[in-house]
Amino acid sequence: MADTQKKQLHVNLFEMNCVSHIIHGMWVHPDNNRHRFNDIEFWTELAQLVEYGTFDGIFLADVVGAYDQYRGGYGAALEESVQIPNNDPFLLIPAMAQVTKNLGFGATFSTTYEPPFSFARRISTLDHLTKGRVGWNIVTSYLPNAAENFGLSGEVPHDERYHIANEYVDVLYKLWEGSWEDDAVIQDRENRVYTDPSKVHYINHVGQHFKVKGPHLSQPSRQRTPVLFQATGSNAGKEFAGRHAEVVFTGGNDTRSVRANIADMRARATAYGRDPSHIKFISGAGIIVGRTSDEVSAKLDDYRRLISAEGRMAHSQSKIDYTAFPEHVTVAELITRQVSGYEHIPPRFRPEQTVGEILAQMRAVNYGRYFAVGTPEIVADEIEKWLDEDGIDGINLVQYLSFGTARDFIELVVPELRRRGRFRERYNDGETLRERLLGPGLARLPANHYGARFRDRANFQLPTEPLNIPGQTSGEQPLSMHEQRERAAANAGARA
């Protein structure tokens, strides 16, 4: 039986509805199933495997634009299948929920380009269909091509995207938390009244970016508000996370920086009146495990042979094609020559590094700080350090092979973690995703969460509180999304 005094690991399988998500080049491996991503059976088989392993859930990333900066276009991204083609993540969830009972699901959706009202209904529908097993990864979108796909001439400035997101989420809280009272649905057959009209309310939101009358179209679901995920590192993102996020994807170069990031966001949550323990911290992790050291070495050699540097350059929107230079050329020389794109060389590439070293780094199987390779005992040792020394709560398991990475973790690592009291033995049947993360009885947003204020309809007309973003300077009032689209349309007309 697990030792309840030890922190147990939360695990999501990191996924995307595409061929190549993060570890590029691996789709050609004969044991990989990524080419099946268009088949519903791929996703139902995967969901059943992951539930067998008692993971928290499957976390689905997404983008709404193409990686089209490397070599001046999207050619390399298409050749290497770098998140294109990709399909809608939300449409997978009902199928996976149908073949599972306890597995959770998180999916990514951007606040920048689509209105909140229809999204509110989509999430409530999924929360009903999954019986409270759904979460939302809040993103603001960063690809230039994404902005162009939704009628804008360029990206919305970074911090302004978070101000838009802040109001967006306020609208959603009003719809999810306050538009319907808990006892609105009475199902009175005798008097032929399904819903008591006096207990359903307009929200009448009028803000800088959105105008939404309501009421919400869905009756209250188990969680009402889905579990709120967010990935961030910027000041604006951290402030947003402190106010809203329940699960934060974070990291750092070393234990000290990771713990500092965690402490920073917990302090911001406290400043908003929240219980800081109600934020869980997750990091993307690469794990390669084998029964013996020889098996591990064979996997490493196999993966190194296939991982694509060009795929990684396309994914990172690299302005420089490092394969175009002799491998002995240094970063300092590229800067001195002022080669095209030199001003965009990432600071992680040091001046003394050679092109050859950069390409080797891009072909590495190592997935950043959170990378463990070895037999189950060695991998479990590393995971315990992540939990106890860095202070994270869990991982998003990055896949090298589908379904091989998940199967290896389930068959080899999970039993070892259970033996150490670090991983659940079984699910608690019927719990919501939020209860799995925060504890029994917390199916809905905790009462001290910022969004809970909108259960009181008197707060519907409060203006959206601006984010206090350190270092931000005041200036011209930013354009609303409607104004930005009008300006983009006018510019397009002038060019025609």
N, C-alpha and C positions, 0 to 999 in steps of 0.2 A: 504493500500500500504506500502511496506517495506521502512523503514528509511535507505536511502543509506549511512548515516553517520556511521551506525553501521556495524561492521565486521560481515559478514554473514558466516555461517558454511558450509564448504565443507564436504560432506559425501560420502564415498565409502562403499559398502557392502564388508566385508572381506570374501573371499571365497577361496576354493581350490577344485580341481577336485578329491575328495576323500570322505570317510565316516567321519573321525574324524580329524578336522583341528587343533584346539587349545584347545577347552573345551572338554576334553576327558571323555568318559563314557555316554554322553548325547544321543548317537545314539540309545540307547534302549528305550528312552522315546516314549510312544505310539503316541504322536503328532509330532514326528520328521520324516522328509522325507529323511534323509541322505542315507538310503539304496537305494534310487532311483538315486544316482549320475551317474550311467551308462546309464540312460535314457535321451535322448535328451529333452523330454518333461519337465523333472525337470528343466533344464536350461532355456528353453524358457518361462516357467511359471514364474520362478524367475525373469528373465529379465523384463518381462512385469510388474510384481509387483513393482520392484525397479524403473522402469521408471515412473510408476504411482505416486510414492513417490517423483519424481524429484531429486533423488540422482545424484551426479556427475557421478558415475559409479559403476561397479563391479570390484573389484581388486582381481586377482587370484594369490595366492601364489603357490609355487612349490618346490619340492626337487627331486634330481636325484639319491638318494641313500636311503637305509633303516637305521632306527635307531636300531643299532645292538650292542650297548655297555652294556645296562642294562641286568644283569644276563647272560652276555657273549654271547648274540645272539639276534635274532629278534623275538623270540617267543612271548614276551610280546607285542611288537609292533603289531604283527599280531592278537593276541587275542583281543587287545584293539582297533584295526584298527587305529593305530597312523600313519596317513599319508601313510598307505599302506593297501589295494591297493590304488594306485592313477594313474590318467591318465593325458595325455598332456593337459595343460590349453589352448593352442592356438587354438586347434580344436573346442573349444566351441564358440569362438568369432563370426564366421560367422553365426552360427545358432541364437545366441542371437541378433546379429545385424539385422538379417532378420525380427525379430518380434518387433523391436524398431526403433525409429527415432532419438532420442537425447542422449540416454544413452551412457556413455563412458565405455571403457574397458581397464584395465591394466593387464598385464600378466608378469610373472617372467621367466627369462631365464638367464642361467649362461654363463659368458664369458670364463670360464676356460677349458671347455672340447670339445666344438664344434666350427668349423671354422666360421669366420664372414661372408663369402661371401653368403652362403646359407641363413643364418639368415637375412641378409639385404633384400633379396628378399621376405622372409616370412613376414617381417614387412611391407614392401611396399605394398604387396598384401593385407594385412589386412587394411592398411590405405586407400587403394582404396575402398575395399569392405564396409568399415564402413563410408566412406566419411569424414575421418579425425577424428575418435573418438577413436583412439587407443594410448596406452602408453606402455612403456617397463620398468619393474622393473629390474634394473641391479643388479645381484648378482654374487659372485665369487665362491659360493658353499663351504660348510664347513664340510660335513659328510665324514668320512674316507671311507665309503662304496661307496660314489660317485666317489672318485678318483679311487678306485679299479674297478669300473664298466667301466671306460674309459682307462684302460690299464696302470695305474700308480700303483706303489707299496705302495704309501702313499700320504697324502695330500701335495699339493704345499704349501709352507710356506705362512702365512697370507699376509704379505706385498708384497711378490712377486706376489700373485694373483692379487693385485691391479695394479701392474706394467703391468702385462699381460692385464688386463682389460683396462688400459689406452691406450695401443696400439690398442687393439681390437676396442675400440670406435673410435679412429682416422681413422681406416680403414672404419668403417661404415659411418662416416661423409663424407669421400671422395666419397663413393658410393652414399649416399643419397643426399648430398648437391652439389657436384661438377661434378659428372660424366656426368649428363645430364643438358644442359642449359635449361632455362625456356621455350624457344620457339623452342625446338628441334622437338617436335611433330607438324607437319604442316597439316597432313591429306589432302594432295593435290591430289584430285581424277583425275584431268585433266592430271597431269604429272605423276600419279601413284607413288607418294612419300608419304609414311606415316610419316617417320622420316627423318629429314635432317642429313645425316651422319656427316657433319662437326661440328655438335653441340652435339655430343656424344663422350665421351673421356675415354681412358684407365686411370686408376689411377696409375698403375705401383708402387704399394707400396712394398717396400722391407724393412723389419724391423727385429728386433731381434726375434720376435715370429711368424710373419706372412709374407707371400709373396703372394700378390694378384694383378693380372694384371687388372681385370675389362674388359670392362665397366660393370656398374650395368645393370642387365637384365630388371628391371622394369622402366617404364617411371615415371616422377615425380608425386608423390601423393600430396594430399592437404597439409599435414604437412611436407612432405619429411622425416624429422626426427620425430619419435614418441615422445610424452611427456616422459621425462626421469625421472623415479622414482628411489629412492635408500633408503635403510635402513642402518643406520650406527651408530657407536659409537666410533670406533677406530680412531686413528690419521690418518692412511692410508685411512680409509673410509671417514673421514671428508675432507681430502685434495682432494680426488677424487670427493666428492660431491660439493665442492667449485668450481671445474672446470666444472663439467658436469651436476649435478642434477638440476631438476626443481621442483621436489617434494621430500622432505626428510621425512622419517618416523623417528621420534625422540621421546625422552621422558626424564625422570629424576625423582629423588626421591621427589623433591619439586619444588615450583615455581622458586626459585633462580637457581637451576641446569638446569631446562628446558630453562629458559631465557638465561642462559650462553651458553648452547649448540646452541641455535638459533643464538645468537650474534656471536659465534665463526664461524659458517658456513657462515653467511652473510659476515663476515670480509674476509674469504677466497675467497668467490665469488668476492668481491670487488677487492681483490688483483689480480684476473684474468681479471679485466676490466669489470666485469659483473655488471648489476643493481641488487643490493642485494634484492630488492623487487620481483625479478623474481624467487625467491625460496619460495615455500610454504611448511609449516611444518604440518605434519599429525601425529597423534598418534593413536595407537590401543586403542579402548574403549569398555568396557563392560557396557551395559545399560539394566537394568531390570525395566520395567515400568508397572504400572497397574492403573486402574481407581480409585481404592480405596486402602487404606493402607492394608486392609484385603486381597485384591487380590494380592498385592505385596508380602505380607508375605507368602501366599500360594505358589506363584511361587518360592520364595527363598527356602522354605522347600522342594518342589518338586525337585529342582535342586540339593540341597545339598545331597539329598538321592542318587543321581545317579552319580555325578562327581567322577571320578576315580583317586586315588592317583597313582596307578600303571601305568595308562596311562601317567600321568605327569612325573613319573620317567623314563619311556621308552623314552618319548619325549626329556627330558633333558639329555639323555645319562648318567644317573646316574651310577656311578661305585659302589654304595652301594645300597643294597636292605634294606631300612629302616624297612620294615615289618618283617624282620628276627630278630629284637631286641625287647626286652621289652620296652614298651612305656616310662618308667621312665628313661631310659639310656640317658645321655646327649651327646652332640656333643664332649665336652671335653673328655669324657670317651672313645668315639670311637677313638679319636685321640691318647689318652694315650695307648689304647690297640693295636693301629696300625692295626685296622681291614682292611681287604682287600679293597683297594680303598680310604682309609682315606685321602690320599694326594689330592684327587680330590673333597673333600667336598667344596661346593661353599661358598665364604666369606659371602654371605647373611645369612647363618646359623650360628648364634652366639654360642660361646662355651657353654653358659648356657642353650641353648635350648634343650628340650628333643625330643626324637624320636616321641613321641606322638604329640608334638606341630608341628613338621615338617610335619607329615602326615596330621594333621588338616589343615595346611597351604596349602598343596597340594590338599586337597579336597575343598578348599574354592571357592566360586563363584566369589570372588573379583578379578577383572582383573587389578591388579596393581594400579598405581596412577589414571588412567583415568577410573573410575568406578562410575556409578551413579545408585542409586536404589530408587524408590519412585513413587509418582504420577507425572503426566506430569509437574506440576509447579516446583516440587523439582528437577526433572531431568533437566529442562530448566535452573534453577538457577545455577546448577553445570556446565552446558555447557557454560553459559555466563562467568563464572569464568575462565574456560579453555581458552576461546577466549581472554578475557580482561586482566587477571592477568598473566597467563602463556605465552600468546602470540602465541599459536598455531593457525593454520588456519582451521583445520578440523580434522575429525576422520575416521579411518577404523572401522566400526561397527562389532565387534566380535559377532558371532552367538552362542546362546545357543540352539535354536531350529530353524530349517528351515521348514516352512517359518515364524514361529511365531515371532522370534526376529525382522525381518524386518517389518512384518505387525504391530507389536506393536509400533515400532518407527514411522512408517508412519501414523498410525491412531491416536496416542496419543501425540507424541512429536512434529512432524512436525507442526501441527496446532498451538501449543503453541509457537514454535519458530517463526512461521510466524507472529503471533500476536505481537511478540516483535521486529519484523523487522530483525530477525536473519537467515531467510531461504528464498530462492527464492520462488516466487509465481508460476513461470512457467519457462520453458526453453526458451532460445533465439534460435528459430529454425534455423538450418543450421550452427551453430557455431561449430568449431572444439573443441576437448578436451582442447587443449592449450589455445584457446580463452576463454573457460569457466574459466580457472584457472588464466590467465594473463590479459585478456581483449580483446576487439574487435581489429581486425587488426593484431593480433599476432598469426596467424595460423602457421607460421614457427618459427624456432628458432630466437629469437631477434638478431639484428645485432651485439650486444656486447657480445653475447654468444661465448664461446671458439670455439664451432663447426662451427660457421658461417665463420671462416677464410677459410674453405675449399671450399667455393663457388668460391674462386680465385684459379684457377688451378696452379698458380705459387707456391702455398703453399703445393701442393701435395708431393713434395720431401723434405719438412722440416722433420727432424727427430722428432720422438715423444718426446715431452718434458717430462723428468722424473718428477714423483711426488716428491714434497719436503715434505717428511714424517718426522716430528719432532722426534728426538731420534733414527733415523735409522743410523746404522753405515755402513760404506763402507767395502767391503770385496771382496770375490771371485765373479766374474761375474756370475749371476744366469744362470741356464740352460734354454734354450728355451723349449717350449712345445714339439717340435719335438725331441730334445735331451733327455728330460725326458722320453718320450715314448720309445725311442731307448734303454735307460738305463734300463727301466722297463722290456722290452722284453729280453734284454741280461741277466738280473738277473733271469727272469723266465726260460730262457734256461739253465742257470747254475744250477738251482735247479732241473731241470727235470732229 
